[in-house]
Amino acid sequence: MNLPEVPRVIFNKTTLREVICQFRYPTILRIGASEPADFQEEIRERFPLYQLRQEPGLMEFPEPVRQVIAQNTPKVYNFIDENKTTQLTLTQEFIALNSNSYGRFESFMEYVDLALSALQKIYRPNYYIRIGLRYLDIINKNNLNIEDERWSDLLKECFAGELGGSLSENIKITDSNTLYHFEWGALRCQHGLREIDKESICYYIDNDFFKDTKINFDGIKPLLKVFNEYERRFLRNCISDKLYAAMEPVKP
């Protein structure tokens, strides 16, 4: 990715709303054949809450029908931390971490290490077929005390697009979906203007970094570090100095 390195910072007023990390592997039928009790024991200290996801609307069917549906629907096991801000999801085909309280990459990686160590110990995937790390930023001008600023002054020209034109004040929704390919993987970037946060008009940047080739366990951590590094570079390339300052960056 032809983007300059940028200093690592932590934002006092972060726009980061959610981080999702997913690891897909060839189907493991043993996951779902019985309750994942041994797996839970490995992660229960960090994820004490448990939830078996039910299909929406399942209760509308008669009991015999529900049983048939349940038997033929892959089970989704959710393990949730005590604060209910980070969730670990286990299925036959993937394991995923979802957090809306992301602070530092190193802290998030502690959860990743725990989840993958438990997965390797109990279910032993032979290899992985897709690794993904996704960052969702929601830029709400009200939260950053920049209500009167134009979007074209908060975003780099390559992102602002029509928001810098003469009809910018009339625009309520924009959507862009771009797929980039690199030697280390790919990035699907979706961004635009939407009504979010109780009718506030916000700008969202949804960056999904991924690699969908065969990956051995030892290759996961280095790949996630690359994803994290280029998320930092890419986001900085999207936003203006004015928006960057409004987010109040400080050295970690």
Rosetta blueprint (number, residue, H / E / L):
1 M L
2 N L
3 L L
4 P L
5 E L
6 V L
7 P L
8 R L
9 V L
10 I E
11 F E
12 N L
13 K L
14 T L
15 T L
16 L E
17 R E
18 E E
19 V E
20 I E
21 C E
22 Q E
23 F E
24 R E
25 Y L
26 P L
27 T L
28 I L
29 L L
30 R H
31 I H
32 G H
33 A H
34 S E
35 E L
36 P L
37 A H
38 D H
39 F H
40 Q H
41 E H
42 E H
43 I H
44 R L
45 E L
46 R L
47 F L
48 P L
49 L E
50 Y E
51 Q E
52 L E
53 R L
54 Q L
55 E L
56 P L
57 G L
58 L H
59 M H
60 E H
61 F L
62 P L
63 E H
64 P H
65 V H
66 R H
67 Q H
68 V H
69 I H
70 A H
71 Q H
72 N H
73 T L
74 P L
75 K L
76 V L
77 Y E
78 N E
79 F E
80 I E
81 D L
82 E L
83 N L
84 K L
85 T L
86 T E
87 Q E
88 L E
89 T E
90 L E
91 T L
92 Q L
93 E L
94 F E
95 I E
96 A E
97 L E
98 N E
99 S E
100 N L
101 S L
102 Y L
103 G L
104 R L
105 F H
106 E H
107 S H
108 F H
109 M H
110 E H
111 Y H
112 V H
113 D H
114 L H
115 A H
116 L H
117 S H
118 A H
119 L H
120 Q H
121 K H
122 I H
123 Y L
124 R L
125 P L
126 N L
127 Y L
128 Y E
129 I L
130 R E
131 I E
132 G E
133 L E
134 R E
135 Y E
136 L E
137 D E
138 I E
139 I E
140 N L
141 K L
142 N L
143 N L
144 L L
145 N L
146 I L
147 E L
148 D L
149 E L
150 R L
151 W H
152 S H
153 D H
154 L H
155 L E
156 K L
157 E H
158 C H
159 F H
160 A H
161 G H
162 E H
163 L H
164 G H
165 G L
166 S L
167 L L
168 S H
169 E H
170 N H
171 I L
172 K L
173 I L
174 T L
175 D L
176 S E
177 N E
178 T E
179 L E
180 Y E
181 H E
182 F E
183 E L
184 W L
185 G E
186 A E
187 L E
188 R E
189 C E
190 Q E
191 H E
192 G E
193 L E
194 R E
195 E E
196 I E
197 D L
198 K L
199 E L
200 S E
201 I E
202 C E
203 Y E
204 Y E
205 I E
206 D E
207 N E
208 D E
209 F E
210 F E
211 K E
212 D L
213 T L
214 K L
215 I E
216 N L
217 F H
218 D H
219 G H
220 I H
221 K H
222 P H
223 L H
224 L H
225 K H
226 V H
227 F H
228 N H
229 E H
230 Y H
231 E H
232 R H
233 R H
234 F H
235 L H
236 R H
237 N H
238 C H
239 I E
240 S L
241 D H
242 K H
243 L H
244 Y H
245 A H
246 A H
247 M L
248 E L
249 P E
250 V E
251 K L
252 P L
